[in-house]
Amino acid sequence: MSDSAPLWATVVLPFVLAVAALITAGFDAVLSGSAERGPAGSVREAGLRAAAPLREALRLLVQQPRRTTAADRLLGRLGVVLVPVAAVLAGAVLPWGFDAVSDPSVGVVWFNAMEALAWAAVWLAGWGPNSALSLIGGYRFLAQGLAYELPHMFAITTAALGAESLRVGDVVAAQNGLWFAVWMPVAFVIYLLSALAMAFWGPFGHPLSRDAAGGAAAELAGVDRLVLLGGRWVLLVVTAGFSVPLFLGGGHGPLLPGWAWTLLKTAAVLALLVTGRRLLPTLRMERYMELAWMVLVPLTLLQALVVAIVVLNR
């Protein structure tokens, strides 16, 4: 079982997640630049490409907010702010090594609940501006969430079932010797796919799709847009990071301290998601929902059944 981190970690956590999100966005910008303009010719050029997200963030900080007719500013702003808030609250139960800001007895449920909070956040962000395209983006996230949440929840529950506990620290402790990803590969892969969907990113970026002029973010500008899009990157970091204690043994590993193993594993998962999203086709919403209900849900249920049988026969 993991221990609670020092009190100062509560204050530091949002900044750590923000820095991790910025680094991940920079890595993605380097890959995008290589795909569009070819490999960087020098270290300086690569650095300029990696700094593109930071320059965009600074530009949005000084950009004027956009106003729409009869907008519900309170609910719209609430939705925008709730995206990074939900991500940070979900990250509170992430053990870095074997210490977490909080390790409640229902940490797995808490993480899933904060993800559900992101549903309401994105929908409110789309509702607030009183714009058709913005609202379409919000509803798209609800439809996407209904499709991915069940296989996502079953994948998380399967890891908790293997540890016979909903405490994240107990899930990590149960993998001392054999990672859950080894004997729960289906749950692990489906969790990674749902992590992309949770962050409405890559092939699951329908809520912010260009065919709807940016979807839920269509009417957002300035700080509002920065907070929503930055929150999406933080969601990606947190969901990727949570795969480490769930399936990759947390801080367990030879030679290095636990926090170093957690950092390396999280970086590897993020690199896999950022690189791999370019290899995955973008499915239309109805196709994705069909895949989730007809393929992913039965697969996760079958994986959970196998794990349950193993646990009962220990």
C-alpha positions in Angstrom: 0.0 0.0 0.0 1.3 3.4 -0.9 1.9 6.1 1.6 0.6 9.7 1.5 3.0 12.2 0.1 4.0 15.3 2.1 1.5 18.2 2.2 3.6 20.3 -0.1 3.0 17.7 -2.9 -0.7 18.9 -3.0 0.5 22.3 -4.1 3.1 21.1 -6.4 0.9 18.5 -8.2 -0.9 21.0 -10.6 2.4 22.5 -11.7 4.0 19.1 -12.3 1.1 18.0 -14.4 1.2 21.3 -16.3 4.9 20.9 -17.1 4.4 17.3 -18.2 1.5 18.4 -20.4 3.7 21.1 -22.0 6.5 18.7 -22.6 4.1 16.2 -24.2 2.6 18.9 -26.4 6.1 19.9 -27.4 7.0 16.3 -28.4 3.8 16.1 -30.4 4.7 19.4 -32.1 8.1 18.0 -33.1 6.4 14.9 -34.7 3.9 17.1 -36.5 6.6 19.4 -37.8 8.5 16.4 -39.1 5.5 15.0 -40.8 4.6 18.3 -42.5 8.1 19.8 -43.3 10.4 16.9 -42.9 12.9 16.1 -40.1 14.5 19.0 -38.3 17.8 20.0 -39.8 19.4 21.1 -36.6 18.9 21.0 -32.8 17.8 24.6 -32.9 15.1 23.9 -35.4 13.9 20.9 -33.3 13.8 23.2 -30.3 11.8 25.8 -32.1 9.3 23.2 -33.1 9.1 21.9 -29.5 8.5 25.4 -28.2 5.5 26.0 -30.5 2.9 25.0 -27.8 4.5 27.5 -25.4 4.4 30.3 -28.0 0.8 29.5 -28.7 0.0 29.6 -25.0 1.6 33.0 -24.6 -0.3 34.2 -27.6 -3.6 33.1 -26.1 -2.8 34.8 -22.8 -2.9 38.2 -24.5 -5.7 37.4 -26.9 -9.1 39.0 -26.3 -11.9 36.7 -25.3 -14.7 36.1 -27.8 -18.3 37.1 -27.0 -21.4 35.6 -28.4 -25.1 36.6 -28.3 -27.1 35.4 -25.3 -24.2 33.3 -24.0 -24.4 31.6 -20.6 -21.0 32.9 -19.4 -21.2 31.3 -15.9 -21.8 27.8 -17.1 -19.4 28.2 -20.1 -16.6 29.4 -17.8 -17.4 26.7 -15.3 -17.1 24.0 -18.0 -13.8 25.4 -19.2 -12.3 25.5 -15.7 -13.6 22.1 -14.8 -11.6 20.3 -17.5 -8.1 20.9 -15.9 -9.6 20.8 -12.4 -11.0 17.3 -13.1 -7.7 16.2 -14.5 -5.7 17.5 -11.4 -8.2 15.9 -9.0 -7.9 12.6 -10.9 -4.1 12.9 -10.6 -4.3 13.2 -6.8 -4.5 9.4 -6.5 -1.6 8.7 -8.8 1.3 7.2 -6.8 4.7 8.6 -7.9 6.8 5.6 -6.9 4.9 4.5 -3.8 3.7 7.9 -2.5 0.5 9.6 -3.6 -1.0 12.9 -2.7 -4.0 10.8 -1.5 -4.5 7.1 -1.4 -8.2 6.6 -0.3 -9.7 3.1 0.0 -11.8 3.8 -3.2 -9.0 5.5 -5.2 -9.9 3.6 -8.4 -13.5 4.8 -8.1 -12.4 8.4 -7.4 -10.3 8.4 -10.6 -13.2 7.2 -12.7 -15.5 9.7 -11.1 -13.2 12.6 -12.0 -13.2 11.4 -15.5 -17.0 11.5 -15.5 -16.7 15.0 -14.3 -14.9 15.9 -17.5 -18.0 14.8 -19.4 -20.0 17.6 -17.8 -17.1 20.0 -18.2 -16.8 19.6 -21.9 -20.5 19.6 -22.5 -20.9 22.8 -20.4 -18.0 24.4 -22.4 -20.0 23.6 -25.6 -23.3 24.8 -24.1 -22.2 28.1 -22.7 -21.4 30.1 -25.8 -24.9 29.6 -27.3 -23.5 28.4 -30.6 -24.7 25.5 -32.7 -21.2 24.2 -33.6 -20.0 24.6 -30.1 -23.0 22.6 -28.8 -22.4 19.9 -31.4 -18.9 19.5 -30.0 -20.3 19.1 -26.5 -22.8 16.5 -27.5 -20.2 14.6 -29.5 -18.2 14.2 -26.3 -21.2 12.9 -24.5 -21.8 10.4 -27.3 -18.2 9.4 -27.3 -18.1 9.1 -23.5 -21.1 6.8 -23.5 -19.3 4.6 -26.0 -15.8 4.5 -24.3 -16.8 4.7 -20.6 -18.1 1.1 -20.2 -15.0 -0.6 -21.7 -12.8 1.9 -19.9 -14.6 1.2 -16.6 -14.4 -2.5 -17.1 -10.7 -2.3 -17.8 -10.0 -0.3 -14.6 -12.2 -2.7 -12.6 -10.3 -5.7 -14.0 -7.1 -4.3 -12.5 -8.8 -3.7 -9.2 -10.3 -7.2 -9.3 -6.8 -8.7 -9.8 -5.6 -6.8 -6.7 -8.8 -7.5 -4.8 -8.9 -3.9 -3.8 -10.0 -0.5 -5.0 -7.1 1.2 -3.3 -4.5 2.3 -5.9 -1.6 1.5 -3.6 -2.9 -2.1 -3.2 -3.1 -2.5 -7.0 0.6 -1.4 -7.2 1.6 -3.8 -4.4 -0.2 -6.7 -6.1 2.1 -6.3 -9.1 5.4 -6.9 -7.2 6.7 -9.7 -9.4 4.3 -9.7 -12.3 2.7 -6.7 -14.0 -1.0 -6.9 -14.7 -0.3 -5.9 -18.3 1.2 -9.4 -18.8 -1.8 -11.4 -17.8 -4.5 -8.7 -18.6 -3.3 -7.5 -22.0 -6.8 -6.9 -23.4 -7.7 -4.7 -20.5 -4.4 -2.8 -20.8 -4.8 -2.1 -24.6 -8.4 -1.1 -24.2 -7.5 1.2 -21.3 -4.9 2.9 -23.5 -7.4 3.4 -26.3 -10.0 4.8 -23.9 -7.3 7.2 -22.5 -7.1 8.8 -25.9 -10.9 9.1 -26.0 -11.0 10.5 -22.5 -8.7 13.3 -23.6 -10.7 13.7 -26.8 -7.4 13.6 -28.7 -6.0 12.0 -31.8 -8.4 9.7 -33.6 -11.0 10.5 -31.0 -10.8 14.3 -31.4 -14.4 14.6 -32.7 -15.5 17.0 -29.9 -13.0 19.6 -31.2 -13.1 18.5 -34.8 -12.4 20.8 -37.7 -15.6 19.8 -39.5 -17.5 21.6 -36.8 -15.1 24.6 -36.8 -13.5 23.4 -33.6 -16.5 21.9 -31.9 -16.7 22.7 -28.2 -13.8 25.2 -28.5 -15.3 26.9 -31.6 -16.3 30.1 -29.8 -13.4 30.1 -27.2 -10.5 32.5 -27.5 -7.8 33.9 -25.2 -7.5 32.4 -21.7 -10.7 30.4 -22.1 -9.3 28.5 -25.0 -5.9 28.1 -23.3 -7.5 26.6 -20.2 -9.7 24.1 -22.2 -6.9 23.0 -24.6 -4.3 22.9 -21.8 -6.7 20.9 -19.7 -7.1 18.3 -22.5 -3.3 17.8 -22.5 -3.3 17.4 -18.7 -6.1 14.8 -19.0 -3.9 12.9 -21.5 -1.0 13.0 -19.1 -3.1 11.8 -16.1 -4.9 9.0 -18.0 -1.6 7.8 -19.4 0.0 8.1 -15.9 -2.7 6.0 -14.3 -1.9 3.1 -16.6 1.4 2.7 -14.7 0.0 1.8 -11.3 -2.9 -0.1 -12.9 -1.0 -2.3 -15.3 2.7 -1.6 -15.4 3.7 -2.2 -11.8 3.9 1.3 -10.5 7.2 2.1 -9.0 8.4 -1.6 -9.0 11.7 -2.1 -10.9 15.3 -2.9 -10.4 18.2 -0.4 -9.5 16.3 2.9 -9.8 14.1 4.4 -7.1 10.3 4.0 -7.4 9.6 7.6 -8.5 12.1 7.2 -11.4 10.5 4.0 -12.6 7.1 5.7 -12.5 8.4 8.6 -14.5 10.1 6.4 -17.1 7.0 4.2 -17.5 4.7 7.3 -17.8 7.0 8.8 -20.4 7.0 5.6 -22.4 3.2 5.4 -22.4 2.9 9.0 -23.4 5.4 8.5 -26.2 3.4 5.5 -27.4 0.1 7.4 -27.4 1.5 10.5 -29.1 3.3 8.5 -31.7 0.7 5.8 -32.2 -2.2 8.2 -32.6 -0.9 8.9 -36.1 -1.2 5.3 -37.0 -4.8 4.9 -35.9 -7.6 5.8 -38.3 -10.2 8.4 -37.3 -13.5 6.6 -37.0 -16.8 8.3 -37.5 -18.8 8.7 -34.3 -21.3 6.0 -35.2 -18.5 3.6 -36.2 -16.7 4.2 -33.0 -19.8 3.6 -30.9 -20.5 0.4 -32.9 -16.9 -0.8 -32.2 -17.1 0.1 -28.5 -20.5 -1.7 -27.9 -20.0 -4.7 -30.2 -16.3 -5.4 -29.7 -14.6 -3.6 -26.8 -17.3 -4.2 -24.2 -17.5 -8.0 -24.8 -13.7 -8.2 -24.8 -13.3 -6.4 -21.5 -16.0 -8.6 -19.9 -14.2 -11.7 -21.1 -11.0 -10.4 -19.7 -12.6 -9.6 -16.4 -14.1 -13.2 -16.3 -10.6 -14.7 -16.8 -9.2 -12.6 -14.1 -12.1 -13.4 -11.7 -11.5 -17.2 -12.3 -7.7 -16.7 -11.5 -8.5 -14.8 -8.4 -11.0 -17.3 -7.1 -8.6 -20.2 -7.6 -5.6 -18.6 -5.9 
